[in-house]
Amino acid sequence: MQISGVLVSLEVKTQTGRQSPDQKAWEERCREIGAAYHVVRSIEEAYQEIDKKARNFAALWRWHFMPKKRTD
């Protein structure tokens, strides 16, 4: 999933599921390029991670692109 230029990769597992070697390699690649990677155990956890990333990105976007107040 990509949220406005931010890559978020979610690995959805059962409560006892484990990552395969290929999935671990993908996690490592995501981290190398600065992407967010999370193993989640439920749809609720997936929604929480997506919501957190979207909120963080929105705050960063506002800080970077919104007009700054002049102090002079």
C-alpha positions in Angstrom: 0.0 0.0 0.0 1.3 3.5 -0.8 0.0 6.5 1.1 0.9 9.7 -0.8 4.4 8.6 -1.5 5.0 6.6 1.7 5.3 2.9 1.2 3.7 0.8 4.0 4.0 -2.9 3.7 1.8 -5.1 6.0 2.4 -8.8 6.4 -0.8 -10.3 7.7 -0.3 -13.5 9.8 -2.4 -15.7 12.0 -1.5 -15.6 15.7 1.0 -18.4 15.2 2.1 -17.6 11.6 5.8 -17.0 10.8 7.5 -15.2 8.0 9.0 -17.2 5.2 12.6 -16.5 4.1 11.3 -14.6 1.1 9.1 -12.5 3.4 12.0 -11.7 5.7 14.0 -10.7 2.7 11.2 -8.4 1.6 11.1 -6.9 5.1 14.8 -6.2 5.0 14.5 -4.6 1.5 11.6 -2.4 2.7 13.7 -1.2 5.7 16.7 -0.5 3.4 14.7 1.9 1.3 13.0 3.6 4.3 9.6 1.9 3.9 7.4 1.0 6.8 7.0 -2.7 7.3 4.8 -4.4 9.9 3.7 -7.9 10.7 0.1 -7.7 11.9 -2.1 -10.4 13.4 -5.5 -9.1 12.7 -7.4 -6.7 10.4 -7.7 -4.3 13.4 -3.9 -4.2 13.7 -3.7 -3.6 10.0 -6.1 -0.6 10.2 -4.2 0.8 13.2 -0.9 0.8 11.3 -2.4 2.3 8.2 -4.1 5.0 10.4 -0.8 5.8 12.2 1.2 6.1 9.0 -1.5 8.3 7.4 -1.6 10.6 10.4 2.2 10.9 10.6 2.4 11.7 6.9 -0.4 14.3 7.1 1.4 16.0 10.0 4.7 16.0 8.1 3.0 17.3 5.0 1.4 20.2 6.9 4.7 21.1 8.6 6.6 21.1 5.3 4.1 22.6 2.9 1.9 24.9 4.9 2.8 28.6 4.9 5.0 29.6 7.8 4.0 32.5 10.1 6.2 35.4 9.7 8.0 36.7 12.8 9.2 40.1 11.5 
